[in-house]
Amino acid sequence: MSDDSRENKLDKRSSESLHSHPLQQTQSHVPKPESLLAEVMFVGVVACAQLMTQAGLAQSIAPLTIIGDSFGTKNPGQLSWFAAGYSLTVGTFILIAGRLGDTYGHKKLFVLGFLWYSLWSLLAGFSVYSNQIFFDCCRAFQGLGPAFLLPNALAILGRTYEPGERKNFIFSIFGATAPGGFVLGAVFSSIFSQLLWWPWSYWVMSIACLALAISGILVIPHTPSPKIERPLLEQLDVAGAITGVIGLILVNFAWNQGPVVGWPTPYTYALLIVGVAFLVAFAFIEKHSKFPLVPFAALSRDAAFVLACIAAGWSSFGIWLFYLWRFMEDLRKQSPLLSSAQIVPVAFSGLCAAITTGFVLSRFPPSSVMLFAMTAFTVGGILIATAPVAQTYWAQTFVSIIVMPWGMDMSFPAATIMLSNCMPREHQGLAASLVNTMVNYSISLGLGFAGTIESQVNDGGKDVLKGYRGSWYMGIGLSGLGICIAVAYAISNYYGSKKLVPKKDAEV
């Protein structure tokens, strides 16, 4: 029996398990657009959820020094919060957003996500008249918009397209918008920061998000939600949501605040301990809940392997990305606009990776795709970690920028397609939530790990390059862990498929 056959059986068992879940109702299909033009507009608007999410991440990374100077701060730990605070809320609230979409309709939550994103982008721009703390809060609240957008966008696509090559292609295109979105955000935020004023990038983002919310109302078909005659609080798993959110925020806050105030500060490790306790309580609640946010029992072993790979690879990617910009701007003394121009190849490489992934996923098992993706994350990290400051851009830096998107745009579509295929239509929000939670939360948590390493090895800020490289080595270790997980996944699939081969077939 082939790996594909075995994975299809596992997916079927996962789907059957989820169909017995109390939220399961009659499957509801979202009608496909009737014309090619309508389909292009539909997919384009939905894919903008990923595009604008990554653009929002780039908004603070590209002009990081300029924004920090306007608030009078150069502390690396405080600067990292500009990106980490955004990714923290994106990753933390995605699970809840996916459940709300499954309950009230994915189109409603999609439109509300863009409206919320627009509001807090507007306020983030006006934070220039306040202080850094208010800007950090705006960035965190801004991240709630993508948290509602991502799982519901993928759920809409998952409910529209049947498993097959067309669905693989659409999901790959969705993933391909990630590097393009980052480039878009980096270029425009750099232009506004250098030629006008950095708040303009947030105000323009606000206008764009408002326009996309209106477009979503017009081009996305109605996405009916299942009618469930159960108490609302029980249906939404409020206890699980509260413990899960508090636990995720406290653990992440502790890791990102540790480098700023120092780990000997009592409240940092105290919050870490409390956060872990809340996560343990969350796991206990989910195990006994009738409507769990994360139905652990229904997730297949394959899904666990894939999510573990995602966590390792994307935390490595977040470290690579943040310190690449610091390396180019702080050590190579490049302007944000020049650095943005040098990062442009990411978009083209990502598009090639997405198209290739759409082709490969229908012919190779997810274990092979994940192994290749984790290898790309590792190679990209090694190239930049060993690059000399005075070296030309076209040597290791350029190659690292070309290689890294293959990790992003192979791992993300592979994970989303696999989980989408093994879950019923009314739980597509949950499928998308799990992957996006891992992606965004891992980026934020990875930055916390890297910041701790940097603060411990940079000789009190005297050896900046050593601190950056220490962080990159941390990222290489994480992506290397991803390779180990992917190899174990592939070996497990190989021996599992041999056990499932009937004796007569084996003899033949």
PyMOL commands that set and color helices and strands:
alter all, ss='L'
color gray80, all
select helices_A, chain A and resi 3-19+36-61+64-70+76-104+106-129+132-142+144-160+165-195+199-219+232-235+238-261+266-288+296-298+301-331+336-343+345-360+366-385+396-421+425-457+464-500+503-507
alter helices_A, ss='H'
color red, helices_A
deselect
rebuild
show_as cartoon
